[in-house]
Amino acid sequence: MIIREQKEHFIFISQRDHAYISGEFLKQLDPIYLEHSLDKNSVIYAAYQHDSGWEAFDRQPFWNDQANQPYSFIDFPTLPKTVLYTHGIRQVQEKDRYAALLCSEHYKRFLVKSSLPEAKAFVQQEAKRQERVISTMEHFDKDKFKADYTLLQFSDSLSLFICMNQPGAAKKDLHPFFKEGLSVVNTKGSHFPSSYSISWGDMQTITMNPFPFSTDFPVTLKYKHIKKATIKKQGLINAYEDAPVLSQIIWVKPMEN
């Protein structure tokens, strides 16, 4: 779950809805960024599905009693994360092995520095999974895989910019992740620059420089807007399940000089 706190409300954005926006970004990407991909359709599928393991957890969100707010993907405890990560990778692998390889790498990197035994076991588990998947691929190329993983990271980060920031937010009010723009870890075979300038042009528009897409396009942000008083009265799960899903159209456009 992605959580934005307001004075009297919480904004809830499910990981599934965030991931859908990630997939939309890769669909709209200028073809030059995908021309050397090992399997561009699998990369796009990985973007759409990379957070599928969160789905059941996001239908009934958890309350962080220490922070006095709902758990988000940032502060959600590590041990249950290993469970939902594993479940999500397995789901993707049933449909697309290369997409699962990308998702496995994505989750593995989140926990590779953890000292918890369960996290270390997860990292080892995914390293073995990756070895098995790679052994079944006839034309696996390590550099192209790294470039494809950069695509997944890029789409994930760009979607998070939309989800984690208040629409129309000034630079000074952006989430700390994005104060200096959007960084990209460049790899051999990747056409990305090392960073992008990104900002809200207005409440319905984000702008980027350089612009990596073929044309302007809209994405749909789905969310729930729930009063803190309602959560206190009904409990988090009841309040969340009763709340309607709202949506906002956000346009992605090049930044004007």
C-alpha positions in Angstrom: 0.0 0.0 0.0 1.1 3.5 -0.8 0.0 6.0 1.9 -0.2 9.8 1.7 -1.2 11.6 4.9 -3.2 14.7 4.8 -4.5 16.8 7.8 -7.8 14.9 8.2 -7.5 12.1 5.7 -5.3 9.3 4.4 -4.9 8.6 0.7 -4.6 4.9 -0.1 -3.1 3.7 -3.4 -2.8 -0.1 -3.9 0.4 -1.6 -5.2 -1.6 -3.2 -8.0 -2.8 0.2 -9.2 0.7 1.7 -8.8 2.1 -1.2 -10.9 -0.5 -0.7 -13.6 0.7 2.9 -14.1 4.3 1.5 -14.3 3.1 -0.8 -17.1 1.4 2.1 -18.9 4.7 4.1 -18.8 6.6 1.3 -20.5 3.9 0.9 -23.1 4.2 4.5 -24.0 8.0 4.6 -24.0 9.8 5.6 -27.2 10.6 2.3 -29.0 14.4 3.1 -29.0 14.5 2.2 -25.3 13.2 -1.3 -26.0 14.9 -2.1 -29.3 17.6 -4.3 -27.7 15.4 -5.9 -25.1 15.6 -9.7 -24.7 11.8 -9.7 -24.7 10.0 -6.3 -24.6 6.6 -7.8 -24.0 7.9 -9.6 -20.9 9.5 -6.5 -19.6 6.2 -4.6 -20.0 4.3 -7.5 -18.4 6.8 -7.4 -15.5 6.1 -3.7 -15.0 2.3 -4.3 -14.9 2.6 -7.3 -12.5 5.7 -6.5 -10.3 3.7 -5.8 -7.2 1.0 -8.5 -7.6 2.1 -10.2 -4.4 0.7 -7.3 -2.4 -2.9 -7.7 -3.7 -4.4 -9.7 -0.8 -2.6 -7.6 1.8 -3.8 -4.4 0.2 -7.4 -5.5 0.2 -7.3 -5.4 4.0 -4.6 -3.0 5.0 -2.7 -3.2 8.3 -2.4 -0.5 11.0 1.0 0.6 12.3 0.2 1.3 16.0 3.7 2.7 16.6 3.3 5.4 13.9 -0.4 5.7 14.4 -1.1 5.4 10.7 -1.6 2.6 8.1 1.4 0.6 7.1 2.8 1.5 3.7 5.2 -0.5 1.5 8.1 1.4 3.1 7.5 0.5 6.7 5.7 -2.8 6.3 7.6 -5.5 8.3 10.2 -7.5 6.5 9.1 -11.0 7.4 5.7 -10.8 5.9 7.3 -9.0 2.9 9.3 -12.2 2.2 6.0 -14.1 2.0 4.2 -11.7 -0.3 7.3 -11.2 -2.5 7.6 -15.0 -3.0 3.9 -15.3 -3.8 4.0 -12.5 -6.3 7.1 -13.9 -8.1 5.4 -17.3 -8.3 2.3 -15.8 -9.8 4.3 -14.0 -12.5 6.4 -17.1 -13.2 3.2 -19.1 -14.0 2.6 -16.7 -16.9 6.0 -15.5 -18.0 9.4 -16.8 -16.8 11.4 -13.8 -18.0 9.0 -11.3 -16.3 9.4 -13.4 -13.2 13.2 -13.2 -13.5 12.9 -9.4 -13.6 10.5 -9.3 -10.6 12.8 -11.7 -8.6 15.7 -9.3 -9.1 13.6 -6.4 -8.2 12.5 -7.9 -4.8 15.9 -9.5 -4.1 17.6 -6.1 -4.2 15.2 -4.7 -1.6 16.4 -7.3 1.0 20.0 -8.0 0.0 21.4 -5.9 2.8 19.0 -7.2 5.5 20.6 -9.0 8.4 17.4 -11.0 9.2 17.8 -14.8 8.6 14.5 -14.9 6.8 15.6 -12.1 4.5 18.9 -13.8 3.8 17.0 -17.0 3.0 14.8 -15.2 0.6 17.8 -13.7 -1.2 19.3 -17.1 -1.5 16.0 -18.6 -2.7 15.7 -16.0 -5.4 19.3 -16.4 -6.5 18.6 -20.1 -7.1 15.3 -19.3 -8.8 17.2 -17.0 -11.2 19.7 -19.7 -11.9 17.0 -22.1 -12.8 15.1 -19.7 -15.1 18.3 -18.6 -16.9 19.3 -22.2 -17.5 16.0 -22.7 -19.5 16.7 -19.7 -21.7 18.6 -20.3 -25.0 19.8 -16.7 -25.6 20.1 -15.1 -22.2 22.4 -12.0 -22.3 23.5 -10.6 -18.9 23.9 -7.0 -20.2 20.6 -7.0 -22.0 19.0 -8.4 -18.8 20.5 -5.5 -16.8 19.2 -3.0 -19.4 15.7 -4.6 -19.1 15.9 -4.4 -15.4 16.7 -0.7 -15.7 13.4 -0.3 -17.6 11.5 -1.9 -14.8 13.2 0.3 -12.2 12.5 3.4 -14.3 8.8 2.7 -14.7 8.5 1.8 -11.0 10.1 5.1 -9.9 8.1 7.2 -12.3 4.8 5.7 -11.1 5.9 6.2 -7.5 6.5 9.9 -8.2 2.8 10.2 -9.1 1.6 8.0 -6.3 3.7 9.4 -3.4 3.4 13.1 -4.1 0.4 15.3 -3.7 -0.8 16.4 -7.2 0.5 19.8 -8.0 3.1 19.7 -5.2 6.0 22.3 -5.4 9.5 21.0 -5.5 10.1 21.8 -1.9 7.1 19.7 -0.9 8.0 16.6 -2.9 8.8 13.3 -1.2 12.5 13.0 -0.3 12.9 10.3 -2.9 12.4 12.9 -5.7 13.9 16.1 -4.4 16.7 15.9 -6.9 14.6 14.5 -9.8 14.5 10.9 -11.0 17.8 9.1 -11.0 18.5 6.1 -13.4 21.2 3.5 -12.9 22.5 3.3 -16.4 23.7 0.0 -17.8 25.3 -1.2 -21.0 22.7 -1.2 -23.7 20.5 1.3 -21.9 19.5 4.5 -23.7 18.6 6.3 -20.5 20.3 9.5 -19.3 21.6 9.3 -15.7 18.7 11.5 -14.4 15.5 13.2 -15.4 14.0 16.5 -14.2 10.5 15.8 -13.2 7.8 18.1 -11.6 4.1 18.8 -11.4 3.1 21.3 -14.0 -0.3 21.6 -12.3 -2.8 19.3 -10.5 -3.4 17.2 -13.6 0.1 17.2 -15.2 3.6 15.9 -14.6 6.4 17.2 -16.9 9.8 15.6 -17.7 13.1 16.6 -19.2 14.3 14.9 -21.3 11.0 13.4 -22.4 11.4 9.6 -23.0 8.0 9.0 -24.6 6.7 9.2 -28.1 3.9 11.7 -27.3 1.9 13.2 -24.5 -0.4 10.7 -22.8 -2.7 10.3 -19.8 -2.6 7.7 -17.0 -5.3 7.0 -14.5 -4.5 7.1 -10.8 -6.9 5.1 -8.6 -7.1 5.7 -4.9 -9.2 5.8 -1.8 -9.6 9.0 0.3 -10.6 8.1 3.9 -11.2 10.4 6.9 -9.1 9.6 9.9 -12.2 10.0 12.0 -13.9 7.3 10.0 -11.0 4.9 10.6 -11.1 5.7 14.3 -14.8 5.0 14.4 -15.1 2.0 12.2 -11.6 0.5 12.3 -9.2 0.5 9.4 -10.4 -2.6 7.5 -14.1 -1.6 7.7 -13.4 2.0 6.7 -11.2 0.9 3.8 -13.6 -1.7 2.4 -16.5 0.7 2.6 -14.7 3.6 0.9 -15.3 4.0 -2.9 -12.4 3.9 -5.4 -11.8 7.3 -6.8 -9.8 8.2 -9.9 -7.8 11.0 -11.4 -6.5 11.5 -14.9 -2.9 12.7 -15.0 -1.2 13.8 -18.2 2.5 13.2 -18.8 4.1 15.9 -21.0 7.6 17.3 -21.9 8.9 20.1 -19.6 8.8 23.5 -21.3 12.2 25.3 -21.5 
